């Protein structure tokens, strides 16, 4: 019998970082397939564009897989994420001249597809180590996301390492070993429990050896493309607009309000959003949709209150908008996650 989901702060106290683009749609699509393979119904249409999504967009899928109460599914999910799913940062790392260079390269370009964690690499105690430090508060989803992310990252190094190197690799997990299990299940690498943060490490002598997947020309091209993508992300006007919208909810700021906050004219703001294939209306819909879904899944608030908190003048307008966003009524959506007080399967 599953325990009830851990209580979350009310919607008005949701971490602002949950509204920031921080996890790539490629990972979300893999999670969706993970759900389908288990016969679970996907709770929302999957993103068609290749882009960074806010963590709040991923929560319906995490709730559907019971990530809060069955966190070890994260390990299985992470192992199912191939090195190719990491895009530019994965290709740049795999074409690096050594495992240590791959760690440095991964840290450099990690934000292109994942801004949930801050990645750091160091050489100490005879080991080269890549650490995953949490950047976004993940609350009850922490263990699931840590397990999934460290194993998905490790798949890059599995693609690089030869058999000798893989036998000396260590995956560090920041929780105690399961009862009666002093060692990890049989794998070519070692698993160490009780670390401070998730990590991957290799002996320095192994990490400095030439990589079997090194490709200097490919590496240079991937790094050039990665640098260009980092510049694009740093200047993303869409991410800044989303943040300002969240700060203003439920009295959502107008396009003119946001333009004023950004010291731009409304016309210039429209053009800059269009350059990212976005619009003010699209972003407003996304933010309100995310918040409405959160309330419907995690609270017992009446529909009229949710409508008010998401900025609608009445429940009827809220229901029409929600139907446009999700293809179902708010009540139908809520029932998927709250049958008998548990997320629906």
Secondary structure as GFF3:
##gff-version 3
##sequence-region A 1 345
A	DSSP	three_ten_helix	11	13	.	.	.	ID=ss1
A	DSSP	three_ten_helix	16	19	.	.	.	ID=ss2
A	DSSP	beta_strand	21	24	.	.	.	ID=ss3
A	DSSP	alpha_helix	25	37	.	.	.	ID=ss4
A	DSSP	beta_strand	52	54	.	.	.	ID=ss5
A	DSSP	alpha_helix	55	64	.	.	.	ID=ss6
A	DSSP	alpha_helix	73	79	.	.	.	ID=ss7
A	DSSP	three_ten_helix	83	86	.	.	.	ID=ss8
A	DSSP	alpha_helix	87	94	.	.	.	ID=ss9
A	DSSP	alpha_helix	99	109	.	.	.	ID=ss10
A	DSSP	three_ten_helix	110	112	.	.	.	ID=ss11
A	DSSP	beta_strand	117	124	.	.	.	ID=ss12
A	DSSP	beta_strand	127	134	.	.	.	ID=ss13
A	DSSP	three_ten_helix	139	141	.	.	.	ID=ss14
A	DSSP	alpha_helix	142	160	.	.	.	ID=ss15
A	DSSP	alpha_helix	163	167	.	.	.	ID=ss16
A	DSSP	beta_strand	170	173	.	.	.	ID=ss17
A	DSSP	beta_strand	190	193	.	.	.	ID=ss18
A	DSSP	beta_strand	198	203	.	.	.	ID=ss19
A	DSSP	alpha_helix	204	207	.	.	.	ID=ss20
A	DSSP	alpha_helix	216	234	.	.	.	ID=ss21
A	DSSP	alpha_helix	237	248	.	.	.	ID=ss22
A	DSSP	alpha_helix	255	261	.	.	.	ID=ss23
A	DSSP	alpha_helix	266	275	.	.	.	ID=ss24
A	DSSP	alpha_helix	280	298	.	.	.	ID=ss25
A	DSSP	alpha_helix	303	309	.	.	.	ID=ss26
A	DSSP	alpha_helix	315	326	.	.	.	ID=ss27
A	DSSP	alpha_helix	330	337	.	.	.	ID=ss28
###
